[in-house]
Amino acid sequence: MDRYPLIADHGLVGDLQTAALVSSQGVVDWWATPRFDSPSVFAALLDHDRGGYFRFAPEPRGTVRKQLYYPDTAVLVTRFMSPDGVGEVFDWMPADHAGTPTDRHVLMRGVRAVRGSVRFVLECRPRLDYGRAAHELELRDGTATFRAPGVAAHLQGTFPLQRDGGDVRSTVTLKAGEVAGAVLTVDAPDAQPPPSPTVDGVLREFWAAVEFWQRWIRVSRYRGRWPGVVHRSAITLKLLTYAPTGAPVAAATMGLPEQIGGERNWDYRYTWVRDGSLSVRALLDLGFDEEAAQFTRWLGDRLHGQEGAGGEPLQIMYRVDGDPELPEEVLPHLEGYRGSYPVRAGNAAADQLQLDIYGEVLYALAEGREVAKRAGYHGWKNLARTLDWLADSWDRPDEGVWETRGGRKDFTFSRVMSWVAFDRGLRLAADYSRPADAPRWTAARDAILEQVMERGWNDREQALAQHYGGDVLDASLLLIPRVGFLAPRTESWLSTLDAMEHTLVSDSLVYRYDPAASPDGLRGSEGTFSLCTFLYVDALARAGRLRQARYAFEKMQTYANHVGLFAEEIGPSGEQLGNFPQAFTHLSLIMAATTLDDALDRQRD
């Protein structure tokens, strides 16, 4: 077992309320439950010694490992091959009753000998509450129960379990065709353990999980050139969505670094208004209308909920149940992934002012037009009040889309998306004959356009800059042609795109911005941002640069990990960095694929 496997050396399993990472060594080294944003049960990925892990794999002598997903599912298969035999580990979490919040969550692990004789070793070493809570182990009637304040974890197997101090370590030897299983159920402290599993029961649960996911993905109407990567991204987005509310988290993890050994280690297990709003179009393009509708209802609830920290109608992120409280704390006892310290839980960026989110909300509602129509009179009035507020508030410095901690500025992207808010609000009001202060919204929309083109334009770069008065370029502006602020083939946009290619693009990979040229209040550097690479593909396709767009899109697939997942960034040596997997990257992949498919089809016609 490696002390710290590569971030990319993992697959993801989940039950639509929580998710776990499983390395290609058969080790669960991250799982927080009962929700994505709960304290961890296993966190060896953030501290090998204190975090805890659950290993179930053959003894490592001479093995070659392969990891893959069972086709069109979130069931993970890890295969171990050696001269003595071939063994497989199957990991999944039952997700068929995920619509109701529950404390009980089940991680299922099946093992099978494919050839020869294989000796599997099980080690279950939970470290509850991010490794802060000591537990007691009770081993009775084949069930090992780990208890700590507020939580109990029940480990059961189809073979005997053995105590190893306060943990469990057991072995089981299988011959070709034989199957065994282990089930870990995490629940409220007073809940009784479930019945002991049987081999037949484990196999039934396995096939039920396969059917659940294959039935879900069959809804997709994508018929383009890249069904494998698009459907894997769709399944990943589904895994990262909290089913009871429809709110997606930005990533399954916290604390994974944007630079190894650096301080850019954030908690991404929350719902960003920006990310979720942009996912609506991607979901609708694939035919997942109910998922899109559920999230827009969640958005609507936020618009008439509690105001943000500065009195704004929205804050930039929430917990999956809509709770706006996300206090940030450092966990000083965790060393961090490969020494990347500090490890933070919670996210203080929730208190930032980011005016772009209003444009993303209106973009989502306008894209899901029937969703906006069903909002009704009171839903519309909440939306109109938000736009009335924005008419008085858009011309202010803010922290910007990238949540920099270097002070507020007049960010161009924030103004562009404020323009989108008014533009889409006016369209919806006209289309559905809703009451609106149209003259005021129109004046604000037009003033923003003029201001951006006059104050955001940099003559030396011949491009729109990151913020007014600056000459730094920013990849967030790659969304401009998609949202319609500028037409995709106008001279000013093509000039901006050319400047970005010269400054931000490295062999088709795209940086967000240059932190050395535009200090963001943090030490260190970062890799290329995978989201931005897919936005670049989208912009190239809209500009008619199809050969370049297709090359960038298909080359980017070579940076996915072995099961098709992307973290937040790509490092200097092609390694994946940041929290994993990142929903924003996968939704932008879907956006880029559908745009590029449409453009290539038109070229062929």
C-alpha positions as MATLAB code, in Angstrom:
seq = 'MDRYPLIADHGLVGDLQTAALVSSQGVVDWWATPRFDSPSVFAALLDHDRGGYFRFAPEPRGTVRKQLYYPDTAVLVTRFMSPDGVGEVFDWMPADHAGTPTDRHVLMRGVRAVRGSVRFVLECRPRLDYGRAAHELELRDGTATFRAPGVAAHLQGTFPLQRDGGDVRSTVTLKAGEVAGAVLTVDAPDAQPPPSPTVDGVLREFWAAVEFWQRWIRVSRYRGRWPGVVHRSAITLKLLTYAPTGAPVAAATMGLPEQIGGERNWDYRYTWVRDGSLSVRALLDLGFDEEAAQFTRWLGDRLHGQEGAGGEPLQIMYRVDGDPELPEEVLPHLEGYRGSYPVRAGNAAADQLQLDIYGEVLYALAEGREVAKRAGYHGWKNLARTLDWLADSWDRPDEGVWETRGGRKDFTFSRVMSWVAFDRGLRLAADYSRPADAPRWTAARDAILEQVMERGWNDREQALAQHYGGDVLDASLLLIPRVGFLAPRTESWLSTLDAMEHTLVSDSLVYRYDPAASPDGLRGSEGTFSLCTFLYVDALARAGRLRQARYAFEKMQTYANHVGLFAEEIGPSGEQLGNFPQAFTHLSLIMAATTLDDALDRQRD';
ca = [
       0.000    0.000    0.000;
       1.523    3.283   -1.152;
       1.698    5.950    1.495;
       0.131    8.456   -0.900;
      -1.092    7.121   -4.234;
      -1.525    9.567   -7.074;
      -4.717   11.587   -6.923;
      -5.600   10.136  -10.324;
      -5.089    6.563   -9.095;
      -8.693    6.315   -7.885;
     -12.205    5.497   -8.936;
     -15.349    6.913   -7.359;
     -18.327    5.032   -5.919;
     -21.360    6.541   -4.227;
     -25.026    6.319   -3.308;
     -26.127    9.858   -4.323;
     -25.753   11.186   -0.793;
     -22.101   10.429   -0.171;
     -19.141    9.058   -2.102;
     -15.878    7.184   -1.541;
     -12.569    6.983   -3.394;
     -11.046    3.572   -4.069;
      -7.422    3.342   -5.218;
      -6.163    0.824   -7.746;
      -4.589   -0.982   -4.785;
      -8.069   -1.819   -3.488;
      -7.890    0.791   -0.718;
     -10.761    3.060    0.300;
      -8.753    6.066    1.450;
     -11.518    8.688    1.462;
     -15.118    8.429    2.633;
     -17.188   11.007    4.477;
     -20.704   10.087    5.586;
     -23.688   10.460    6.044;
     -23.350   13.314    3.533;
     -20.668   14.523    1.163;
     -19.833   17.339    3.607;
     -19.791   15.182    6.751;
     -16.669   14.301    8.748;
     -14.673   11.434    7.311;
     -14.645    7.765    8.204;
     -11.538    7.146    6.075;
      -9.096    9.925    5.201;
      -5.735    8.240    4.610;
      -5.471   10.346    1.447;
      -4.981   13.367    3.721;
      -2.921   11.628    6.397;
      -1.682    8.068    5.912;
      -1.066    7.497    9.621;
      -4.064    9.269   11.181;
      -6.718    9.253    8.470;
      -7.836    5.618    8.359;
      -8.464    3.292    5.429;
     -10.251    0.118    4.291;
      -8.121   -2.239    2.225;
      -9.483   -5.364    0.574;
      -7.091   -6.828   -1.984;
      -4.809   -9.761   -2.725;
      -1.372   -9.838   -1.178;
       0.707   -7.587   -3.416;
       3.506   -9.944   -4.407;
       4.038   -9.760   -8.187;
       0.572   -8.400   -8.991;
      -0.337   -6.202  -11.936;
      -3.372   -4.011  -11.267;
      -6.134   -2.826  -13.596;
      -9.118   -0.736  -12.577;
     -12.245   -0.094  -14.614;
     -15.951    0.576  -14.318;
     -18.454   -2.121  -15.137;
     -19.888   -0.749  -18.421;
     -22.262    2.214  -18.043;
     -22.306    2.005  -14.243;
     -20.712    3.400  -11.098;
     -19.671   -0.116  -10.030;
     -15.885   -0.181   -9.794;
     -13.824   -3.266  -10.664;
     -10.190   -3.593   -9.566;
      -8.355   -6.549  -11.067;
      -5.163   -8.046   -9.638;
      -3.114  -10.374  -11.874;
      -0.192  -12.509  -10.779;
       1.426  -15.791  -11.863;
      -0.457  -17.595   -9.068;
      -3.918  -16.301   -9.899;
      -6.183  -13.453  -10.942;
      -8.513  -11.811   -8.451;
     -11.080   -9.032   -8.680;
     -12.555   -6.589   -6.189;
     -15.976   -5.033   -6.876;
     -16.913   -1.812   -5.073;
     -20.263   -0.046   -5.053;
     -22.836    1.628   -2.841;
     -26.567    0.821   -3.179;
     -28.303    3.971   -4.486;
     -31.860    2.860   -5.175;
     -33.359    4.599   -2.100;
     -31.291    7.788   -2.216;
     -34.137   10.316   -2.394;
     -34.641   10.489    1.388;
     -31.849   11.704    3.700;
     -30.598    8.933    5.947;
     -27.817    8.259    8.437;
     -27.379    4.714    7.106;
     -24.961    4.303    4.198;
     -23.532    1.047    2.931;
     -20.216    0.382    1.212;
     -20.192   -3.048   -0.423;
     -17.026   -4.862   -1.438;
     -17.089   -8.172   -3.261;
     -14.051  -10.267   -4.189;
     -13.738  -13.081   -6.699;
     -11.010  -15.436   -7.834;
     -10.972  -15.525  -11.628;
      -8.066  -17.935  -12.113;
      -5.905  -19.986   -9.803;
      -5.965  -19.429   -6.050;
      -6.028  -15.929   -4.561;
      -5.542  -14.934   -0.928;
      -7.337  -11.666   -0.172;
      -6.420   -9.528    2.829;
      -8.995   -7.267    4.513;
      -7.882   -4.397    6.740;
     -10.527   -2.032    8.099;
      -9.064    0.822   10.127;
     -11.629    3.630   10.428;
     -10.584    6.932   11.985;
     -13.818    8.785   12.618;
     -14.406   12.550   12.571;
     -11.329   13.295   10.430;
      -9.287   11.097   12.759;
     -10.180   13.138   15.852;
     -12.571   10.667   17.528;
     -11.285    7.554   19.264;
     -13.437    4.474   18.703;
     -14.163    1.254   20.545;
     -14.387   -2.065   18.731;
     -16.945   -4.726   19.604;
     -16.712   -8.071   17.767;
     -19.819  -10.198   18.233;
     -21.722  -12.764   16.125;
     -19.604  -12.067   13.050;
     -20.124   -8.296   13.211;
     -17.339   -5.854   14.044;
     -18.815   -2.604   15.363;
     -16.695    0.523   15.625;
     -18.322    3.079   17.945;
     -17.466    6.716   18.494;
     -19.563    9.680   19.676;
     -22.440   10.169   17.247;
     -21.681    7.310   14.880;
     -21.373    3.535   14.602;
     -19.816    1.525   11.764;
     -20.714   -2.149   11.361;
     -18.366   -4.367    9.347;
     -19.666   -7.779    8.285;
     -18.294  -10.426    5.975;
     -19.152  -13.746    4.400;
     -16.016  -15.057    6.136;
     -14.736  -14.724    9.731;
     -13.446  -11.334   10.925;
     -10.527  -11.035   13.324;
      -9.580   -8.299   15.750;
      -6.304   -6.436   15.186;
      -6.033   -4.164   18.209;
      -8.838   -1.642   17.780;
      -9.254   -2.541   14.117;
      -9.981   -5.589   11.950;
      -7.631   -7.632    9.805;
      -8.714  -10.889    8.146;
      -7.873  -13.079    5.190;
      -9.886  -15.257    2.851;
      -8.490  -17.600    0.187;
     -10.606  -18.246   -2.897;
     -10.284  -20.663   -5.789;
     -11.336  -19.875   -9.351;
     -15.045  -18.979   -9.458;
     -15.466  -18.474   -5.714;
     -16.833  -15.201   -4.312;
     -16.712  -13.522   -0.908;
     -17.921  -10.174    0.329;
     -17.566   -7.540    3.032;
     -20.160   -4.887    3.881;
     -19.510   -1.744    5.921;
     -22.642    0.008    7.185;
     -22.221    3.409    8.815;
     -25.235    4.504   10.834;
     -26.508    6.400   13.853;
     -24.911    5.187   17.102;
     -28.064    3.495   18.433;
     -28.970    1.699   15.180;
     -28.812   -2.083   15.076;
     -26.486   -3.746   12.546;
     -28.161   -5.249    9.475;
     -28.385   -9.027    8.999;
     -25.106  -10.720    8.160;
     -24.463  -10.883    4.410;
     -24.361  -14.022    2.321;
     -22.533  -14.617   -0.941;
     -25.854  -14.867   -2.790;
     -27.011  -11.626   -1.191;
     -23.834   -9.804   -2.196;
     -24.252  -10.986   -5.790;
     -27.893   -9.866   -5.857;
     -26.883   -6.408   -4.641;
     -24.152   -6.264   -7.260;
     -26.533   -6.953  -10.138;
     -29.116   -4.557   -8.682;
     -26.496   -1.796   -8.715;
     -25.529   -2.622  -12.307;
     -29.168   -2.453  -13.381;
     -29.758    0.821  -11.492;
     -26.971    2.648  -13.309;
     -27.514    1.112  -16.735;
     -31.206    1.972  -16.532;
     -30.367    5.554  -15.575;
     -27.861    6.162  -18.384;
     -30.274    4.753  -20.972;
     -32.230    8.008  -20.629;
     -29.374    9.860  -22.336;
     -30.129   11.064  -25.842;
     -26.496   11.786  -26.696;
     -25.678   10.261  -30.092;
     -22.451   12.075  -30.866;
     -18.865   11.028  -31.489;
     -17.735   10.491  -27.900;
     -20.413    8.466  -26.062;
     -17.952    6.798  -23.702;
     -16.448    9.955  -22.213;
     -19.732   11.874  -22.248;
     -21.652    9.127  -20.441;
     -18.835    8.648  -17.932;
     -19.032   12.379  -17.206;
     -22.819   12.169  -16.832;
     -22.523    9.290  -14.350;
     -19.860   11.229  -12.447;
     -22.133   14.291  -12.220;
     -24.917   12.033  -10.946;
     -22.577   10.533   -8.328;
     -21.716   14.049   -7.141;
     -25.363   15.132   -6.780;
     -27.179   14.953   -3.443;
     -30.381   13.167   -4.436;
     -32.722   14.535   -1.729;
     -32.291   18.116   -3.016;
     -30.734   17.778   -6.477;
     -27.756   19.936   -5.472;
     -24.373   18.907   -6.936;
     -21.152   19.241   -4.963;
     -18.069   20.643   -6.672;
     -16.038   17.538   -5.834;
     -16.130   14.495   -3.573;
     -13.049   15.525   -1.588;
     -11.463   18.236    0.522;
      -7.865   19.259    0.980;
      -6.333   17.806   -2.186;
      -3.715   20.302   -3.368;
      -3.541   22.450   -6.472;
       0.230   22.352   -5.939;
       1.970   19.505   -4.088;
       3.237   20.890   -0.787;
       1.366   24.173   -1.243;
      -1.419   25.907    0.660;
      -4.138   25.882   -2.035;
      -6.021   23.053   -0.354;
      -9.758   23.743   -0.214;
     -12.931   21.936    0.781;
     -15.060   21.406   -2.351;
     -17.889   19.312   -0.876;
     -20.464   22.072   -1.253;
     -22.813   23.385   -3.910;
     -21.554   26.352   -5.894;
     -24.364   28.357   -7.499;
     -22.101   28.920  -10.535;
     -21.230   25.255  -11.130;
     -24.718   23.964  -10.571;
     -26.314   26.587  -12.800;
     -24.045   25.781  -15.728;
     -24.829   22.087  -15.286;
     -28.470   22.700  -16.221;
     -27.689   23.125  -19.907;
     -25.434   20.058  -19.922;
     -28.122   17.922  -18.272;
     -30.808   19.141  -20.675;
     -28.592   18.450  -23.677;
     -28.299   14.828  -22.565;
     -31.992   14.421  -21.783;
     -31.803   14.395  -17.979;
     -34.665   16.856  -17.645;
     -35.745   15.861  -14.142;
     -32.234   16.347  -12.733;
     -32.099   19.810  -14.327;
     -35.546   20.681  -12.969;
     -34.698   19.512   -9.461;
     -31.621   21.709   -9.273;
     -33.439   24.784  -10.596;
     -36.071   24.258   -7.899;
     -33.225   24.204   -5.374;
     -31.997   27.484   -6.871;
     -35.452   28.999   -6.584;
     -35.580   28.097   -2.907;
     -32.319   29.966   -2.349;
     -33.732   33.121   -3.963;
     -36.384   33.494   -1.276;
     -34.242   32.167    1.531;
     -31.791   33.825    3.867;
     -29.665   36.663    2.524;
     -25.929   36.262    2.126;
     -23.376   37.618    4.573;
     -23.318   41.051    2.885;
     -27.063   41.363    2.430;
     -27.005   39.945   -1.092;
     -29.920   37.778   -2.298;
     -27.545   34.839   -2.839;
     -24.224   33.661   -1.554;
     -21.850   31.839   -3.851;
     -22.143   28.397   -2.240;
     -24.245   26.426    0.210;
     -24.371   23.038    1.814;
     -26.314   20.460   -0.164;
     -29.441   21.038    1.949;
     -29.259   24.787    1.370;
     -27.653   25.672    4.712;
     -25.549   28.820    4.144;
     -23.212   28.217    7.099;
     -19.823   26.870    5.950;
     -17.333   27.971    8.627;
     -13.755   27.189    7.640;
     -11.373   25.502   10.061;
      -7.880   24.091    9.771;
      -7.417   20.473   10.853;
      -3.920   20.793   12.369;
      -3.503   17.084   13.180;
      -3.609   16.063    9.479;
      -0.350   16.377    7.568;
      -2.096   16.814    4.211;
      -1.639   14.943    0.954;
       2.135   14.539    0.554;
       2.647   17.339    3.066;
       0.239   19.795    1.439;
      -0.769   21.807    4.482;
      -3.049   23.209    5.842;
      -5.996   20.852    5.456;
      -9.188   22.897    5.625;
     -12.767   21.818    6.347;
     -15.475   24.300    5.452;
     -14.943   27.139    3.014;
     -14.605   30.812    3.943;
     -15.115   31.815    0.309;
     -18.848   31.431    1.002;
     -18.722   34.968    2.436;
     -17.247   36.479   -0.719;
     -19.084   38.781   -3.101;
     -19.191   37.291   -6.599;
     -21.640   39.126   -8.799;
     -21.309   36.666  -11.678;
     -23.571   34.153   -9.904;
     -26.697   36.124  -10.804;
     -25.950   35.738  -14.479;
     -25.412   32.021  -14.074;
     -28.726   31.632  -12.240;
     -30.653   33.470  -14.969;
     -28.751   31.534  -17.638;
     -29.875   28.279  -16.009;
     -33.502   29.385  -15.773;
     -33.532   30.619  -19.363;
     -31.997   27.392  -20.652;
     -34.548   25.292  -18.777;
     -37.460   27.358  -20.012;
     -40.208   25.021  -18.870;
     -38.623   25.033  -15.428;
     -38.803   28.818  -15.346;
     -42.404   28.687  -16.534;
     -43.372   26.322  -13.706;
     -41.872   28.666  -11.099;
     -45.223   30.466  -10.914;
     -46.030   34.003   -9.913;
     -44.317   34.012   -6.529;
     -41.186   32.387   -7.919;
     -41.039   35.036  -10.617;
     -41.481   37.847   -8.072;
     -38.479   36.542   -6.126;
     -36.461   36.511   -9.325;
     -37.588   40.009  -10.300;
     -36.654   41.361   -6.862;
     -33.199   39.867   -7.343;
     -32.772   41.658  -10.665;
     -34.039   44.905   -9.129;
     -31.355   44.516   -6.459;
     -28.710   43.778   -9.099;
     -29.674   46.915  -11.037;
     -28.397   48.902   -8.033;
     -25.472   46.596   -7.236;
     -23.732   45.355  -10.389;
     -21.214   48.206  -10.629;
     -19.127   47.171   -7.623;
     -15.756   45.501   -7.207;
     -15.957   41.867   -6.086;
     -13.715   38.854   -5.464;
     -14.313   37.378   -8.901;
     -15.186   33.956  -10.205;
     -11.955   32.302   -9.020;
     -12.473   33.266   -5.352;
      -9.173   35.067   -5.090;
      -8.188   36.261   -1.636;
      -6.237   39.293   -2.841;
      -8.961   41.927   -2.508;
     -11.902   43.095   -4.587;
     -11.510   44.381   -8.132;
     -13.680   45.324  -11.094;
     -13.614   41.888  -12.689;
     -14.704   41.785  -16.304;
     -16.323   38.367  -16.019;
     -18.534   39.553  -13.165;
     -19.804   42.374  -15.399;
     -20.322   40.028  -18.354;
     -22.461   37.684  -16.285;
     -24.402   40.596  -14.803;
     -25.223   41.485  -18.409;
     -26.418   37.908  -18.876;
     -28.680   38.246  -15.829;
     -30.500   41.244  -17.264;
     -30.547   39.891  -20.817;
     -32.113   36.576  -19.794;
     -34.442   38.232  -17.305;
     -35.821   40.481  -20.030;
     -36.286   37.514  -22.366;
     -38.150   35.481  -19.749;
     -40.370   38.429  -18.806;
     -41.298   38.994  -22.455;
     -41.804   35.326  -23.324;
     -44.010   34.573  -20.330;
     -45.621   38.039  -19.960;
     -44.313   38.487  -16.437;
     -44.271   41.820  -14.554;
     -40.841   43.436  -14.771;
     -39.142   46.817  -14.565;
     -38.059   46.393  -18.176;
     -36.768   49.960  -18.718;
     -34.518   49.702  -15.664;
     -33.215   46.243  -16.576;
     -32.626   47.317  -20.161;
     -30.685   50.380  -19.060;
     -28.507   48.265  -16.773;
     -27.871   45.663  -19.486;
     -26.843   48.277  -22.037;
     -24.678   50.186  -19.558;
     -22.774   47.010  -18.681;
     -22.041   46.215  -22.325;
     -20.708   49.690  -22.987;
     -18.657   49.705  -19.784;
     -17.073   46.307  -20.464;
     -16.097   47.186  -24.018;
     -14.662   50.544  -22.988;
     -13.033   49.793  -19.612;
     -12.410   46.053  -19.923;
     -10.637   46.296  -23.281;
      -6.839   46.365  -23.230;
      -5.353   48.002  -26.323;
      -1.898   46.495  -25.898;
      -3.231   42.931  -25.650;
      -6.084   43.636  -28.091;
      -8.281   41.648  -25.750;
     -10.723   41.862  -22.883;
      -8.691   41.752  -19.669;
      -9.317   40.056  -16.349;
     -10.270   43.309  -14.634;
     -10.577   46.947  -15.527;
      -7.281   48.782  -15.921;
      -5.280   45.555  -16.098;
      -3.544   43.598  -18.828;
      -3.858   40.087  -17.348;
      -5.998   37.677  -19.347;
      -8.558   35.353  -17.756;
      -9.937   32.094  -19.139;
     -13.338   32.601  -17.497;
     -14.068   34.964  -20.397;
     -14.094   31.945  -22.720;
     -17.792   31.726  -21.785;
     -18.501   34.987  -23.647;
     -19.608   33.421  -26.959;
     -21.679   30.728  -25.244;
     -23.727   33.277  -23.290;
     -24.016   35.640  -26.257;
     -22.246   38.701  -24.864;
     -20.241   38.839  -28.103;
     -20.844   36.864  -31.267;
     -18.292   34.040  -31.621;
     -16.747   35.358  -34.857;
     -16.647   39.100  -34.265;
     -13.277   40.797  -34.568;
     -13.088   41.801  -30.908;
     -13.826   38.265  -29.694;
     -11.454   36.544  -32.124;
      -8.729   38.979  -31.070;
      -9.385   38.117  -27.409;
      -9.301   34.398  -28.238;
      -5.986   34.830  -30.069;
      -4.499   36.666  -27.085;
      -5.588   33.875  -24.739;
      -4.036   31.263  -27.014;
      -0.750   33.159  -26.906;
      -0.757   33.715  -23.131;
      -2.850   31.081  -21.353;
      -2.687   28.000  -23.602;
       0.092   25.442  -23.268;
      -0.136   22.636  -25.841;
      -3.961   22.828  -25.787;
      -4.146   22.987  -21.955;
      -5.400   26.248  -20.467;
      -4.418   28.187  -17.338;
      -7.087   30.203  -15.514;
      -4.801   33.234  -15.319;
      -1.225   34.002  -14.355;
      -1.140   34.396  -10.535;
       2.329   35.951  -10.772;
       0.996   38.741  -12.982;
      -2.283   39.054  -11.030;
      -1.571   38.239   -7.358;
      -4.447   36.334   -5.774;
      -3.347   36.546   -2.139;
      -1.936   33.009   -1.992;
       1.542   31.540   -2.190;
       2.589   29.115   -4.885;
       1.438   28.289   -8.372;
      -1.136   26.010   -9.960;
      -1.549   23.778  -12.984;
      -3.701   24.204  -16.042;
      -7.399   24.255  -15.234;
      -9.261   21.398  -16.884;
     -12.568   23.259  -16.899;
     -10.921   26.056  -18.877;
      -9.526   23.632  -21.436;
     -13.041   22.431  -22.236;
     -14.337   26.023  -22.338;
     -11.531   26.705  -24.813;
     -12.742   23.808  -26.990;
     -16.272   25.207  -26.831;
     -15.090   28.682  -27.862;
     -12.924   27.329  -30.692;
     -15.830   25.325  -32.083;
     -18.105   28.365  -31.992;
     -15.408   30.400  -33.756;
     -15.290   27.846  -36.574;
     -11.803   26.594  -35.697;
     -12.936   23.003  -35.793;
      -9.658   21.231  -36.493;
      -8.047   23.007  -33.558;
     -11.083   22.387  -31.340;
     -11.221   18.673  -32.084;
      -7.490   18.262  -31.533;
      -7.699   20.013  -28.139;
     -10.751   17.998  -27.080;
      -9.353   14.624  -28.036;
      -5.913   15.384  -26.623;
      -7.534   16.362  -23.337;
      -8.979   12.851  -23.079;
      -5.423   11.542  -22.736;
      -5.162   13.412  -19.425;
      -8.184   11.641  -17.922;
      -7.317    8.965  -15.432;
      -7.613    5.251  -16.160;
     -11.395    5.226  -15.509;
     -12.162    8.504  -17.296;
     -12.192   10.886  -14.327;
     -10.704   14.370  -14.050;
      -9.489   16.300  -11.034;
      -9.475   20.086  -11.036;
      -6.092   20.673  -12.675;
      -3.309   19.145  -14.739;
       0.188   19.662  -13.324;
       3.471   20.336  -15.144;
       4.170   16.622  -15.667;
       0.638   15.748  -16.729;
      -0.421   14.661  -13.229;
      -3.901   15.441  -11.902;
      -4.086   17.961   -9.081;
      -6.798   19.368   -6.847;
     -10.008   17.902   -5.534;
     -11.235   14.790   -7.274;
     -13.226   14.213   -9.321;
     -14.338   17.748  -10.113;
     -17.919   18.158  -11.301;
     -17.202   21.441  -13.118;
     -14.652   19.705  -15.341;
     -17.065   16.934  -16.270;
     -19.978   19.252  -17.006;
     -17.729   21.423  -19.205;
     -16.628   18.256  -21.040;
     -20.277   17.571  -21.855;
     -20.765   21.176  -22.968;
     -17.702   21.045  -25.212;
     -18.641   17.679  -26.719;
     -22.163   18.744  -27.655;
     -21.001   22.077  -29.119;
     -18.237   20.409  -31.117;
     -20.538   17.644  -32.338;
     -23.057   20.213  -33.603;
     -20.360   22.240  -35.350;
     -18.844   19.175  -37.030;
     -22.281   18.019  -38.150;
     -23.002   21.409  -39.721;
     -19.636   21.350  -41.489;
     -20.403   17.899  -42.910;
     -23.832   19.023  -44.133;
];
